[in-house]
Amino acid sequence: MSPELSLSVQYGVAEPRLPRWRLRRWARRALDGAARDGLADCARAELSLRLVGQAEGRRLNHSYRARDYATNVLTFEYGTDPLGTARGDIVICMPVLAREAREQGKALLDHAAHLTVHGVLHALGYDHIKARDARRMEALETAILAGMRIADPYA
């Protein structure tokens, strides 16, 4: 059974190409993929997704990771409570996302979908610190994106 999704979307910057319904669809795909994969074992996911500009992205990355630059996506995973609710916050920096899409020759929406899926998987407990975990996470991301007809972002 697919976990219930509660998603709060916040716009620190306006981004008409990424309406709530689109972000919710991508988050739902990530949640369903994680449920099929079996690593994320939750009955419900309560997530927030915030789109930010360069200054806020840099400030958050500096405050929480001691890195003085804006990164594409930051995820804060809070774990799963005893009742089975996984919680997390995802922050996507739009200027970094747009720059990376241009540099990598990707459509902005495809790259935004990838970063959303990536962030949701992190919020559910996936990581890519160890090579084995990175392979699992990347394979899952690739499969989820393929289901949306988006090319392998790691190819």
DSSP file with accessible surface (Angstrom, degrees, kcal/mol):
  #  RESIDUE AA STRUCTURE BP1 BP2  ACC     N-H-->O    O-->H-N    N-H-->O    O-->H-N    TCO  KAPPA ALPHA  PHI   PSI    X-CA   Y-CA   Z-CA
    1    1 A M              0   0  231      0, 0.0     0, 0.0     0, 0.0     0, 0.0   0.000 360.0 360.0 360.0 140.2    0.0    0.0    0.0
    2    2 A S        -     0   0   57      1,-0.1    30,-0.1     3,-0.0     3,-0.1  -0.539 360.0-113.3 -77.9 134.1    1.3    3.4   -0.9
    3    3 A P        -     0   0    7      0, 0.0    41,-0.3     0, 0.0     2,-0.2  -0.299  33.0-105.2 -63.9 150.5    2.1    5.8    2.0
    4    4 A E  E     -a   44   0A 116     39,-2.5    41,-2.7    27,-0.0     2,-0.5  -0.498  35.1-144.7 -72.1 145.3    0.0    8.9    2.5
    5    5 A L  E     -a   45   0A  24     39,-0.2     2,-0.5    -2,-0.2    41,-0.2  -0.965  20.0-178.3-121.0 126.1    1.6   12.1    1.5
    6    6 A S  E     -a   46   0A  48     39,-3.0    41,-3.0    -2,-0.5     2,-0.5  -0.988  17.8-179.8-116.1 115.4    1.3   15.5    3.1
    7    7 A L  E     -a   47   0A  10     -2,-0.5     2,-0.5    39,-0.2    41,-0.2  -0.971  16.1-165.0-125.1 122.7    3.3   18.0    1.2
    8    8 A S  E     -a   48   0A  58     39,-2.6    41,-3.0    -2,-0.5     2,-0.5  -0.909  11.4-160.3-101.7 126.5    3.7   21.7    2.0
    9    9 A V  E     -a   49   0A   7     -2,-0.5     2,-0.4    39,-0.2    41,-0.2  -0.939   8.1-173.0-111.2 129.4    5.1   23.8   -0.9
   10   10 A Q  E     -a   50   0A  76     39,-2.8    41,-2.4    -2,-0.5     2,-0.7  -0.961  13.9-149.1-122.8 140.4    6.7   27.2   -0.1
   11   11 A Y  E     +a   51   0A  69     -2,-0.4    41,-0.1    39,-0.2     3,-0.1  -0.898  23.5 167.2-113.4 101.1    7.9   29.7   -2.6
   12   12 A G  S    S+     0   0   35     39,-3.1     2,-0.3    -2,-0.7    40,-0.2   0.669  86.4  26.0 -76.8 -21.1   10.8   31.9   -1.4
   13   13 A V  S    S-     0   0   47     38,-0.8     2,-0.2    -3,-0.1    -1,-0.2  -0.979  97.9-104.1-135.2 148.9   11.0   32.9   -5.1
   14   14 A A        +     0   0   92     -2,-0.3    -2,-0.0    -3,-0.1    38,-0.0  -0.527  40.3 169.8 -73.0 136.8    8.3   32.9   -7.7
   15   15 A E    >   -     0   0   21     -2,-0.2     3,-1.9     3,-0.1    -1,-0.0  -0.629  11.9-179.5-149.7  86.6    8.6   30.0  -10.2
   16   16 A P  T 3  S+     0   0  117      0, 0.0    -1,-0.1     0, 0.0    -2,-0.0   0.729  81.1  64.6 -63.4 -20.4    5.5   29.6  -12.4
   17   17 A R  T 3  S+     0   0  124      1,-0.2    -2,-0.0     5,-0.0     0, 0.0   0.637 101.0  54.3 -75.8 -12.1    7.0   26.5  -14.2
   18   18 A L  S <  S+     0   0    1     -3,-1.9    -1,-0.2     4,-0.1    -3,-0.1  -0.562  74.3 175.1-122.9  69.6    6.8   24.6  -10.9
   19   19 A P    >>  -     0   0   32      0, 0.0     4,-2.0     0, 0.0     3,-0.7  -0.279  46.5-103.5 -69.0 161.2    3.2   24.8   -9.6
   20   20 A R  H 3> S+     0   0  134      1,-0.2     4,-2.9     2,-0.2     5,-0.2   0.863 119.3  57.7 -53.1 -42.6    2.3   22.9   -6.5
   21   21 A W  H 3> S+     0   0  130      1,-0.2     4,-2.0     2,-0.2    -1,-0.2   0.885 107.6  47.4 -60.7 -37.1    0.5   20.1   -8.5
   22   22 A R  H <> S+     0   0   59     -3,-0.7     4,-2.2     2,-0.2    -1,-0.2   0.934 113.6  46.1 -70.5 -45.7    3.7   19.4  -10.4
   23   23 A L  H  X S+     0   0    0     -4,-2.0     4,-2.5     1,-0.2    -2,-0.2   0.908 112.5  51.9 -62.8 -39.4    5.9   19.2   -7.4
   24   24 A R  H  X S+     0   0   99     -4,-2.9     4,-2.7    -5,-0.2    -1,-0.2   0.912 107.6  52.5 -63.9 -40.5    3.3   17.1   -5.6
   25   25 A R  H  X S+     0   0  139     -4,-2.0     4,-2.1    -5,-0.2    -2,-0.2   0.926 111.7  45.5 -61.4 -44.8    3.2   14.7   -8.5
   26   26 A W  H  X S+     0   0   20     -4,-2.2     4,-2.1     2,-0.2    -1,-0.2   0.915 113.0  49.5 -66.6 -42.0    7.0   14.3   -8.5
   27   27 A A  H  X S+     0   0    1     -4,-2.5     4,-2.7     1,-0.2    -2,-0.2   0.911 109.8  52.4 -62.6 -40.3    7.1   13.8   -4.7
   28   28 A R  H  X S+     0   0   66     -4,-2.7     4,-2.8     1,-0.2     5,-0.2   0.918 108.0  50.9 -61.9 -42.8    4.4   11.2   -4.9
   29   29 A R  H  X S+     0   0   96     -4,-2.1     4,-2.4     1,-0.2    -1,-0.2   0.909 111.3  48.3 -61.0 -42.2    6.4    9.3   -7.5
   30   30 A A  H  X S+     0   0    0     -4,-2.1     4,-2.6     2,-0.2    -2,-0.2   0.924 112.0  48.9 -64.7 -43.8    9.4    9.3   -5.3
   31   31 A L  H  X S+     0   0    1     -4,-2.7     4,-2.3     1,-0.2    -2,-0.2   0.925 112.6  47.7 -62.9 -44.1    7.4    8.2   -2.3
   32   32 A D  H  X S+     0   0   38     -4,-2.8     4,-2.2     2,-0.2    -1,-0.2   0.912 111.8  50.5 -64.2 -40.7    5.8    5.3   -4.3
   33   33 A G  H  X S+     0   0    0     -4,-2.4     4,-2.2    -5,-0.2    -2,-0.2   0.915 110.7  48.8 -62.7 -42.3    9.2    4.3   -5.6
   34   34 A A  H  X S+     0   0    0     -4,-2.6     4,-1.9     2,-0.2     6,-0.7   0.891 109.2  52.9 -65.6 -37.4   10.7    4.2   -2.1
   35   35 A A  H  < S+     0   0   38     -4,-2.3    -2,-0.2     1,-0.2    -1,-0.2   0.921 111.3  46.2 -64.6 -41.0    7.8    2.2   -0.9
   36   36 A R  H  < S+     0   0  184     -4,-2.2    -1,-0.2     1,-0.2    -2,-0.2   0.875 110.1  54.3 -66.6 -37.1    8.3   -0.4   -3.6
   37   37 A D  H  < S-     0   0   57     -4,-2.2    -1,-0.2    -5,-0.2    -2,-0.2   0.830 100.8-140.2 -67.8 -34.0   12.0   -0.4   -2.9
   38   38 A G  S  < S+     0   0   49     -4,-1.9    -3,-0.1     2,-0.3    -1,-0.1   0.256  74.2 101.4  96.2 -12.3   11.5   -1.2    0.7
   39   39 A L  S    S+     0   0   79     -5,-0.4     2,-0.8     1,-0.1    -4,-0.1   0.944  76.1  60.9 -70.9 -43.5   14.1    0.9    2.4
   40   40 A A        -     0   0   11     -6,-0.7     2,-0.8    -9,-0.1    -2,-0.3  -0.732  69.3-177.0 -86.6 110.3   11.6    3.6    3.4
   41   41 A D        +     0   0  144     -2,-0.8     2,-0.3    83,-0.2    -6,-0.1  -0.826  28.3 128.2-112.4  90.1    9.1    2.0    5.7
   42   42 A C        -     0   0   15     -2,-0.8    43,-0.2     1,-0.1     3,-0.1  -0.980  51.7-150.3-141.7 153.6    6.5    4.5    6.6
   43   43 A A  S    S+     0   0   68     41,-2.1   -39,-2.5    -2,-0.3     2,-0.3   0.659  89.4  17.9 -90.9 -21.5    2.7    4.8    6.5
   44   44 A R  E     -ab   4  85A  58     40,-1.9    42,-2.9   -41,-0.3     2,-0.4  -0.996  62.3-153.0-151.0 146.7    2.8    8.5    5.9
   45   45 A A  E     -ab   5  86A   0    -41,-2.7   -39,-3.0    -2,-0.3     2,-0.6  -0.995   4.3-167.9-125.7 126.0    5.2   11.2    4.8
   46   46 A E  E     +ab   6  87A  61     40,-3.1    42,-1.6    -2,-0.4     2,-0.3  -0.954  25.9 165.7-111.9 106.8    4.9   14.8    6.0
   47   47 A L  E     -ab   7  88A   7    -41,-3.0   -39,-2.6    -2,-0.6     2,-0.4  -0.904  28.1-154.7-124.6 149.9    7.3   16.9    3.8
   48   48 A S  E     -ab   8  89A  18     40,-1.8    42,-2.6    -2,-0.3     2,-0.4  -0.959   8.8-165.1-119.5 145.0    7.9   20.5    3.1
   49   49 A L  E     -ab   9  90A   1    -41,-3.0   -39,-2.8    -2,-0.4     2,-0.5  -0.995   6.7-172.1-130.4 121.3    9.5   21.7   -0.2
   50   50 A R  E     -ab  10  91A  65     40,-2.8    42,-2.7    -2,-0.4     2,-0.5  -0.973  13.8-151.2-120.9 128.6   10.8   25.2   -0.4
   51   51 A L  E     +ab  11  92A   0    -41,-2.4   -39,-3.1    -2,-0.5   -38,-0.8  -0.861  29.0 179.3 -96.1 127.0   12.0   26.9   -3.6
   52   52 A V  E     - b   0  93A   0     40,-2.7    42,-2.4    -2,-0.5     2,-0.1  -0.827  24.5-118.4-128.1 165.8   14.6   29.6   -2.8
   53   53 A G     >  -     0   0   15     -2,-0.3     4,-2.5    40,-0.2     5,-0.2  -0.275  46.0 -85.8 -90.6-176.9   16.9   32.1   -4.4
   54   54 A Q  H  > S+     0   0   89      1,-0.2     4,-2.6     2,-0.2     5,-0.2   0.899 122.9  49.8 -59.3 -47.9   20.7   32.3   -4.3
   55   55 A A  H  > S+     0   0   69      1,-0.2     4,-2.6     2,-0.2    -1,-0.2   0.937 114.4  43.1 -63.9 -46.2   21.0   34.3   -1.1
   56   56 A E  H  > S+     0   0   39      2,-0.2     4,-2.7     1,-0.2     5,-0.2   0.918 114.0  51.8 -67.4 -40.2   18.7   32.0    1.0
   57   57 A G  H  X S+     0   0    3     -4,-2.5     4,-2.3     2,-0.2    14,-0.3   0.925 112.5  45.6 -60.4 -43.4   20.3   28.9   -0.5
   58   58 A R  H  X S+     0   0  118     -4,-2.6     4,-2.5    -5,-0.2    11,-0.3   0.932 112.3  51.0 -65.6 -44.2   23.7   30.1    0.4
   59   59 A R  H  X S+     0   0  141     -4,-2.6     4,-2.8    -5,-0.2    -2,-0.2   0.928 112.8  45.4 -61.0 -44.9   22.7   31.1    3.9
   60   60 A L  H  X S+     0   0   33     -4,-2.7     4,-2.6     2,-0.2     5,-0.4   0.920 113.0  49.4 -66.5 -43.2   21.1   27.7    4.6
   61   61 A N  H  X S+     0   0    0     -4,-2.3     4,-2.0    -5,-0.2     6,-1.4   0.897 114.6  46.1 -63.9 -37.6   24.0   25.7    3.2
   62   62 A H  H  X S+     0   0  100     -4,-2.5     4,-1.3     4,-0.3    -2,-0.2   0.933 114.8  46.7 -68.9 -44.9   26.4   27.8    5.3
   63   63 A S  H  < S+     0   0   81     -4,-2.8    -2,-0.2    -5,-0.2    -1,-0.2   0.880 126.4  26.0 -65.2 -40.7   24.3   27.5    8.5
   64   64 A Y  H  < S+     0   0  150     -4,-2.6    -1,-0.2    -5,-0.2    -2,-0.2   0.665 136.4  24.4-103.0 -18.8   23.7   23.8    8.3
   65   65 A R  H  < S-     0   0   95     -4,-2.0    -3,-0.2    -5,-0.4    -2,-0.2   0.351  93.4-123.9-126.9   1.6   26.6   22.4    6.3
   66   66 A A     <  +     0   0   87     -4,-1.3     2,-0.5    -5,-0.3    -4,-0.3   0.819  68.8 131.1  57.1  34.4   29.3   25.1    6.9
   67   67 A R        -     0   0  113     -6,-1.4     2,-1.6    -9,-0.1    -1,-0.2  -0.979  54.3-144.5-120.5 124.5   29.7   25.5    3.1
   68   68 A D  S    S+     0   0   90     -2,-0.5     2,-0.3    -6,-0.1   -10,-0.1  -0.382  70.1  69.8 -92.4  57.2   29.6   29.1    1.8
   69   69 A Y  S    S-     0   0  113     -2,-1.6     2,-0.3   -11,-0.3    -2,-0.1  -0.966  85.3 -97.7-158.5 159.3   27.8   28.6   -1.5
   70   70 A A        -     0   0    8     -2,-0.3     2,-0.3    -9,-0.1   -12,-0.2  -0.672  38.2-159.4 -80.9 136.7   24.3   27.8   -2.6
   71   71 A T        -     0   0   29     -2,-0.3    22,-0.4   -14,-0.3    25,-0.2  -0.722  26.7-111.2-111.0 167.1   23.8   24.1   -3.5
   72   72 A N  S    S+     0   0   34     -2,-0.3    21,-2.1     1,-0.2     2,-0.4   0.927  94.2   5.8 -67.8 -46.5   21.1   22.6   -5.7
   73   73 A V  E     -C   92   0A  15     19,-0.2     2,-0.4    23,-0.1    -1,-0.2  -0.997  57.5-169.2-143.8 135.6   19.1   20.8   -3.1
   74   74 A L  E     -C   91   0A  12     17,-2.6    17,-3.1    -2,-0.4     2,-0.4  -0.979  11.3-166.5-118.4 136.6   19.3   20.5    0.7
   75   75 A T  E     -C   90   0A  36     -2,-0.4     2,-0.6    15,-0.2    15,-0.2  -0.990  10.9-161.8-127.8 136.1   17.3   17.9    2.6
   76   76 A F  E     -C   89   0A  42     13,-3.3    13,-2.3    -2,-0.4     2,-0.5  -0.960  13.7-162.7-115.2 109.1   16.7   17.8    6.3
   77   77 A E  E     -C   88   0A 105     -2,-0.6    11,-0.2    11,-0.2    47,-0.1  -0.833  14.1-179.9 -96.4 129.0   15.6   14.3    7.3
   78   78 A Y  E     -     0   0A 131      9,-2.6    10,-0.2    -2,-0.5    -1,-0.1   0.368  39.7-125.5-109.5   2.0   13.9   14.0   10.7
   79   79 A G  E     -C   87   0A  20      8,-0.5     8,-2.0    44,-0.4     2,-0.5  -0.219  32.9 -60.4  86.8-176.0   13.3   10.2   10.7
   80   80 A T  E     -C   86   0A  72      6,-0.2     6,-0.3   -35,-0.0   -35,-0.0  -0.941  47.7-136.5-114.0 128.4   10.1    8.2   11.1
   81   81 A D    >   -     0   0   44      4,-2.4     3,-2.3    -2,-0.5     4,-0.1  -0.229  34.8 -93.9 -78.4 172.1    8.2    8.4   14.4
   82   82 A P  T 3  S+     0   0  139      0, 0.0    -1,-0.1     0, 0.0    -2,-0.0   0.728 125.0  58.7 -61.0 -20.1    6.7    5.3   16.2
   83   83 A L  T 3  S-     0   0  152      2,-0.1   -40,-0.1   -41,-0.0    -2,-0.0   0.441 122.9-103.0 -89.0   0.0    3.4    5.8   14.4
   84   84 A G  S <  S+     0   0   15     -3,-2.3   -41,-2.1     1,-0.3   -40,-1.9   0.674  73.1 140.4  91.9  19.5    5.1    5.5   11.0
   85   85 A T  E     -b   44   0A  15    -42,-0.2    -4,-2.4   -43,-0.2     2,-0.4  -0.860  35.8-157.2-100.5 118.9    5.2    9.1    9.9
   86   86 A A  E     -bC  45  80A   1    -42,-2.9   -40,-3.1    -2,-0.6     2,-0.4  -0.747  13.2-165.8 -89.5 139.8    8.4   10.1    8.1
   87   87 A R  E     +bC  46  79A  89     -8,-2.0    -9,-2.6    -2,-0.4    -8,-0.5  -0.965  16.7 146.2-130.2 146.4    9.2   13.9    8.2
   88   88 A G  E     -bC  47  77A   1    -42,-1.6   -40,-1.8    -2,-0.4     2,-0.4  -0.976  34.0-132.8-169.9 158.9   11.6   16.0    6.2
   89   89 A D  E     -bC  48  76A  54    -13,-2.3   -13,-3.3    -2,-0.3     2,-0.4  -0.973  18.8-164.5-119.0 137.6   12.2   19.4    4.7
   90   90 A I  E     -bC  49  75A   1    -42,-2.6   -40,-2.8    -2,-0.4     2,-0.5  -0.980   1.6-168.0-125.4 131.7   13.6   19.9    1.2
   91   91 A V  E     -bC  50  74A  13    -17,-3.1   -17,-2.6    -2,-0.4     2,-0.5  -0.988   1.6-168.8-123.1 123.5   15.1   23.1   -0.1
   92   92 A I  E     -bC  51  73A   2    -42,-2.7   -40,-2.7    -2,-0.5     2,-0.8  -0.960  15.2-144.0-114.6 126.1   15.7   23.6   -3.9
   93   93 A C  E  >  -b   52   0A   2    -21,-2.1     4,-2.6    -2,-0.5   -40,-0.2  -0.790  10.0-159.1 -90.8 109.5   17.8   26.6   -5.0
   94   94 A M  H  > S+     0   0   10    -42,-2.4     4,-2.9    -2,-0.8     5,-0.2   0.873  86.3  52.4 -62.5 -42.2   16.3   27.7   -8.3
   95   95 A P  H  > S+     0   0   53      0, 0.0     4,-2.4     0, 0.0    -1,-0.2   0.915 113.4  45.3 -62.8 -36.9   19.3   29.7   -9.7
   96   96 A V  H  > S+     0   0    2      2,-0.2     4,-2.9   -25,-0.2     5,-0.2   0.937 113.1  50.4 -68.7 -44.9   21.5   26.7   -9.1
   97   97 A L  H  X S+     0   0    0     -4,-2.6     4,-2.4     1,-0.2    -1,-0.2   0.942 112.9  46.4 -56.0 -48.6   19.0   24.3  -10.6
   98   98 A A  H  X S+     0   0   20     -4,-2.9     4,-2.3     2,-0.2    -1,-0.2   0.917 113.2  48.8 -63.7 -42.5   18.6   26.5  -13.7
   99   99 A R  H  X S+     0   0   93     -4,-2.4     4,-2.8    -5,-0.2     5,-0.2   0.938 112.3  48.0 -63.7 -45.6   22.4   26.9  -14.1
  100  100 A E  H  X S+     0   0   28     -4,-2.9     4,-2.5     1,-0.2     6,-0.2   0.911 109.6  52.9 -62.4 -41.7   23.0   23.2  -13.8
  101  101 A A  H  X>S+     0   0    4     -4,-2.4     5,-2.7    -5,-0.2     4,-0.6   0.938 112.5  45.0 -59.8 -45.6   20.2   22.4  -16.3
  102  102 A R  H ><5S+     0   0  177     -4,-2.3     3,-1.1     1,-0.2    -2,-0.2   0.950 115.0  47.0 -60.7 -51.0   21.8   24.8  -18.8
  103  103 A E  H 3<5S+     0   0  135     -4,-2.8    -1,-0.2     1,-0.3    -2,-0.2   0.835 116.9  43.5 -62.3 -34.2   25.3   23.5  -18.3
  104  104 A Q  H 3<5S-     0   0   95     -4,-2.5    -1,-0.3    -5,-0.2    -2,-0.2   0.417 110.0-119.5 -93.5   0.2   24.2   19.8  -18.5
  105  105 A G  T <<5 +     0   0   71     -3,-1.1     2,-0.3    -4,-0.6    -3,-0.2   0.833  66.0 140.2  67.0  33.2   22.0   20.4  -21.5
  106  106 A K      < -     0   0   60     -5,-2.7    -1,-0.2    -6,-0.2     2,-0.1  -0.797  60.5-103.3-107.5 152.6   18.9   19.2  -19.6
  107  107 A A     >  -     0   0   56     -2,-0.3     4,-2.3     1,-0.1     5,-0.2  -0.476  31.9-124.9 -67.8 140.4   15.4   20.6  -19.7
  108  108 A L  H  > S+     0   0   30      1,-0.2     4,-2.9     2,-0.2     5,-0.2   0.910 110.5  50.9 -55.9 -43.5   14.7   22.7  -16.6
  109  109 A L  H  > S+     0   0   57      1,-0.2     4,-2.5     2,-0.2    -1,-0.2   0.882 108.6  51.7 -66.3 -35.1   11.6   20.6  -15.7
  110  110 A D  H  > S+     0   0   62      2,-0.2     4,-2.2     1,-0.2    -1,-0.2   0.926 112.9  44.6 -64.7 -43.3   13.6   17.4  -16.0
  111  111 A H  H  X S+     0   0    5     -4,-2.3     4,-2.7     2,-0.2     5,-0.2   0.910 112.3  52.2 -68.9 -37.8   16.3   18.6  -13.7
  112  112 A A  H  X S+     0   0    0     -4,-2.9     4,-2.2    -5,-0.2    -2,-0.2   0.906 109.1  50.6 -63.3 -40.1   13.7   20.0  -11.3
  113  113 A A  H  X S+     0   0    0     -4,-2.5     4,-2.8     2,-0.2     5,-0.2   0.933 110.6  49.7 -62.2 -43.6   12.0   16.6  -11.3
  114  114 A H  H  X S+     0   0   14     -4,-2.2     4,-3.1     1,-0.2    -2,-0.2   0.943 111.6  46.8 -61.6 -47.4   15.3   14.9  -10.5
  115  115 A L  H  X S+     0   0    3     -4,-2.7     4,-2.6     2,-0.2    -1,-0.2   0.875 112.6  51.0 -65.6 -33.6   16.2   17.2   -7.7
  116  116 A T  H  X S+     0   0    1     -4,-2.2     4,-2.6    -5,-0.2     5,-0.2   0.956 113.2  44.3 -65.9 -48.3   12.7   16.8   -6.2
  117  117 A V  H  X S+     0   0    0     -4,-2.8     4,-2.7     2,-0.2     5,-0.2   0.937 114.1  51.0 -60.5 -45.6   12.9   13.0   -6.4
  118  118 A H  H  X S+     0   0   21     -4,-3.1     4,-2.2    -5,-0.2    -2,-0.2   0.933 111.9  46.9 -58.1 -47.4   16.5   13.2   -4.9
  119  119 A G  H  X S+     0   0    0     -4,-2.6     4,-2.4     1,-0.2    -1,-0.2   0.905 111.2  50.5 -64.2 -41.5   15.4   15.4   -2.1
  120  120 A V  H  X S+     0   0    1     -4,-2.6     4,-1.4     2,-0.2    -1,-0.2   0.932 109.2  51.4 -64.0 -43.5   12.3   13.2   -1.2
  121  121 A L  H  <>S+     0   0    0     -4,-2.7     5,-2.5     1,-0.2     3,-0.4   0.918 109.7  49.9 -61.3 -41.3   14.4   10.1   -1.2
  122  122 A H  H ><5S+     0   0   37     -4,-2.2     3,-1.9     1,-0.2    -1,-0.2   0.926 107.6  54.3 -59.2 -43.8   16.9   11.8    1.2
  123  123 A A  H 3<5S+     0   0    1     -4,-2.4   -44,-0.4     1,-0.3   -45,-0.3   0.786 106.6  53.2 -61.8 -24.8   14.0   12.8    3.4
  124  124 A L  T 3<5S-     0   0   13     -4,-1.4    -1,-0.3    -3,-0.4    -2,-0.2   0.372 131.5 -90.1 -92.4   2.5   12.9    9.2    3.5
  125  125 A G  T < 5S+     0   0   26     -3,-1.9    -3,-0.2     1,-0.3     2,-0.2   0.440  80.6 134.8 109.1  -2.1   16.4    8.0    4.7
  126  126 A Y      < +     0   0    5     -5,-2.5    -1,-0.3    -6,-0.2     2,-0.3  -0.530  26.4 171.5 -75.7 148.5   18.3    7.3    1.5
  127  127 A D        -     0   0   56     -2,-0.2    10,-0.3     6,-0.1     9,-0.1  -0.932  34.9-144.4-147.5 174.6   21.8    8.6    1.2
  128  128 A H        +     0   0   84     -2,-0.3     6,-0.1     9,-0.1    -2,-0.0  -0.092  64.3 110.9-134.4  36.5   24.8    8.3   -1.0
  129  129 A I  S    S+     0   0  147      5,-0.0     2,-0.3     4,-0.0    -1,-0.1   0.953  76.9  49.2 -76.2 -50.0   27.7    8.4    1.4
  130  130 A K  S  > S-     0   0  129      1,-0.1     4,-2.6    -3,-0.0     5,-0.2  -0.670  89.6-122.8 -89.8 146.7   28.8    4.8    0.9
  131  131 A A  H  > S+     0   0   66     -2,-0.3     4,-2.5     1,-0.2     5,-0.2   0.883 111.6  52.0 -56.5 -41.9   29.2    3.6   -2.7
  132  132 A R  H  > S+     0   0  155      1,-0.2     4,-2.0     2,-0.2    -1,-0.2   0.927 112.0  45.7 -62.8 -43.0   26.7    0.7   -2.2
  133  133 A D  H  > S+     0   0   39      1,-0.2     4,-2.7     2,-0.2    -1,-0.2   0.882 111.0  53.4 -67.9 -37.4   24.1    3.2   -0.9
  134  134 A A  H  X S+     0   0   14     -4,-2.6     4,-3.1     2,-0.2     5,-0.3   0.923 108.0  50.2 -63.4 -43.4   24.8    5.6   -3.7
  135  135 A R  H  X S+     0   0  154     -4,-2.5     4,-2.3    -5,-0.2    -2,-0.2   0.919 112.6  47.4 -61.6 -41.8   24.3    2.9   -6.3
  136  136 A R  H  X S+     0   0   99     -4,-2.0     4,-2.1     2,-0.2    -2,-0.2   0.937 115.1  44.7 -64.7 -46.5   20.9    1.9   -4.7
  137  137 A M  H  X S+     0   0    0     -4,-2.7     4,-2.8   -10,-0.3    -2,-0.2   0.929 114.7  47.8 -65.3 -46.0   19.7    5.5   -4.5
  138  138 A E  H  X S+     0   0   71     -4,-3.1     4,-2.7     1,-0.2    -1,-0.2   0.897 111.2  51.2 -63.8 -39.1   20.8    6.4   -8.0
  139  139 A A  H  X S+     0   0   61     -4,-2.3     4,-2.3    -5,-0.3    -1,-0.2   0.912 111.9  47.4 -64.4 -40.2   19.2    3.3   -9.5
  140  140 A L  H  X S+     0   0   20     -4,-2.1     4,-2.8     2,-0.2     5,-0.2   0.931 112.1  49.2 -67.0 -44.8   16.0    4.1   -7.7
  141  141 A E  H  X S+     0   0    0     -4,-2.8     4,-2.8     1,-0.2     5,-0.2   0.935 111.6  49.8 -57.2 -46.8   16.1    7.8   -8.9
  142  142 A T  H  X S+     0   0   33     -4,-2.7     4,-2.5     1,-0.2    -1,-0.2   0.906 112.0  47.6 -60.4 -42.7   16.8    6.6  -12.5
  143  143 A A  H  X S+     0   0   62     -4,-2.3     4,-1.8     2,-0.2    -1,-0.2   0.916 112.6  48.6 -66.3 -43.0   13.8    4.1  -12.4
  144  144 A I  H  < S+     0   0    8     -4,-2.8     4,-0.5     1,-0.2    -2,-0.2   0.941 114.4  45.7 -62.3 -46.4   11.4    6.7  -10.9
  145  145 A L  H ><>S+     0   0    0     -4,-2.8     5,-2.3     1,-0.2     3,-1.5   0.890 107.8  56.8 -65.7 -37.9   12.5    9.3  -13.5
  146  146 A A  H ><5S+     0   0   60     -4,-2.5     3,-2.0     1,-0.3    -1,-0.2   0.886 100.2  59.5 -60.6 -36.1   12.2    6.7  -16.3
  147  147 A G  T 3<5S+     0   0   49     -4,-1.8    -1,-0.3     1,-0.3    -2,-0.2   0.682 107.8  45.9 -64.4 -17.1    8.6    6.2  -15.3
  148  148 A M  T < 5S-     0   0   31     -3,-1.5    -1,-0.3    -4,-0.5    -2,-0.2   0.182 122.5-109.3-105.3  10.1    8.1    9.9  -16.0
  149  149 A R  T < 5S+     0   0  237     -3,-2.0     2,-0.5     1,-0.2    -3,-0.2   0.862  72.8 141.0  61.8  39.6   10.0    9.6  -19.3
  150  150 A I      < -     0   0   19     -5,-2.3    -1,-0.2    -8,-0.2    -2,-0.2  -0.955  53.8-112.8-112.1 132.1   13.0   11.5  -18.1
  151  151 A A        -     0   0   79     -2,-0.5    -6,-0.0     1,-0.2    -1,-0.0  -0.131  44.5 -79.7 -61.8 155.4   16.4   10.3  -19.1
  152  152 A D    >   -     0   0   69      1,-0.2     3,-1.2     2,-0.1    -1,-0.2  -0.376  38.5-153.5 -55.4 116.1   18.9    8.9  -16.7
  153  153 A P  T 3  S+     0   0   19      0, 0.0    -1,-0.2     0, 0.0    -2,-0.1   0.671  92.3  53.1 -71.5 -13.5   20.4   12.0  -14.9
  154  154 A Y  T 3         0   0   84    -16,-0.1    -2,-0.1     0, 0.0   -16,-0.0   0.458 360.0 360.0 -99.6  -2.9   23.6   10.1  -14.2
  155  155 A A    <         0   0  116     -3,-1.2    -4,-0.0     0, 0.0     0, 0.0  -0.367 360.0 360.0 -72.9 360.0   24.3    8.9  -17.8
